[in-house]
Amino acid sequence: MVAKAAIQLVLVAVYLTATAHAALAQTSFAALGGKVTDEQGGILPGVTVTARQLDTNTTRTGVTEASGQYYLPSLPAGRYELTLELAGFATAKREVVLRVGQDATLDIALKVGTVEESVLVS
């Protein structure tokens, strides 16, 4: 009798452990990352990357690392407009749809911007 109860207890513990891991794996978020380069493939650190969710207009901002990589974790699933900005380069915009649990990669090459100069005479 004791052996049967011990086996049942072990089975219940195994079941609870397995279902707890499954519950922890469920998420309603996604992540977006990638590499930003110039048109020749050179890495671009310091690029400001802004993800704006189109349905809620909420934003999340990050900056590329020395390797040109950016990563925006824990984004609610949905449609986003991604804006990339760096002085001396044209601003780039891309639209992306993120799904629940997705870890999306979006590599982008920035074009060199036009040089603008203003002179103020007083």
N, C-alpha and C positions, 0 to 999 in steps of 0.2 A: 504494500500500500504506500509506504514511504517513498519507494523508488518511483512509482507511478506519479506521485505528486511532484517529486523532484524533476522528472522529465517534463511534466506539464509546465512547471515553473521556468525551466530552461527554454522551452519552446516559446512561451510568452515573452521572455526577455529577448530572444532572437527576433521575434516578430516586431516588438516595439523598437528595437534598434534599427531594423531595416526600414520601417515606416518613418522613423525620425529622419533618417538620411534622405529619403525621398521628399519629405516635406521641406527640408532645408534647401534642396536643389531647386525648388520651384521659385520663380521670380517673375516680376512684372516689368523688369528693366532690361535694357540693352546697353551695349557699349560701342563706342566708335573710336577708331584709331587709325593711324597711317603715317606716311612719311611725306614731308614737303620738301621739294627740290626746286631749283631754277630750271629753265628750259634745257640746259646742257647736262642736267643730272646732278649738279652740285647741291649738297645738303644746305638747308636754310634753318639755322637755329634762331629762336626769338620771334617766330611768326605767331601772331595772335590768332587763335582759332576760336570762333564763336559759333555755337550751335543754337539756333532759335527754333523751338518747336512751333510749327505753323498753326496748330489748333489752339494752343494756349498762350502763345507769344512769350513764353518763358525762355530764358537764355542760360547757357552754361559756357564759360570761357576757359581756355587753356592756352599754353604757350609751348611751342616746339622746343625740345631739348637740344643739346649740342649735336646729337645724331640726326636732327631734323624730324624726330618722332613726336607725335602728339597722342594723347589718350584721354578720352572723356568717358569715364565709367558711370554707371548707375543713371542712365538716361531713360526716362519713361518712354515706352514704345510709342511710335508715331512718325509723322512727317516732319523733317527738319530742313532748314536752310542753313548751310554751312558757309561762313564767311571767313576768309583768310586774308590777313593784312600784315604788311611789312614795308617800312619806308624804302623807297626806291623801286618797289614792285607794284604792278597793277593789282588791285583788290580782286580776289577770285571768289565766286559764289557757286555753290553746288547744292542740289536738292537730293536728299536721301530719305528713304523710308526704313525705319528700324523696327524690327519685330521682337516680340518678347523672347528673351534669352539669347538674342543674337549678339555676336561679337564681330561687328562689321569692320572691314578695312577699306579705307579710301585714301589712296595716294594721290597727291596733287602737285602739279608743276606750275609755279608762278612765272608770269611773264614780266620782263623788266619794264618798269613804268617810264612814263615820259618825265623828263626833267622840267620842273616848274620853278620859275624864279620870279619873285616880286620885289620891286624897288619902291620904297616909300620916301618921297621927297617932301621935306617940310621947310 
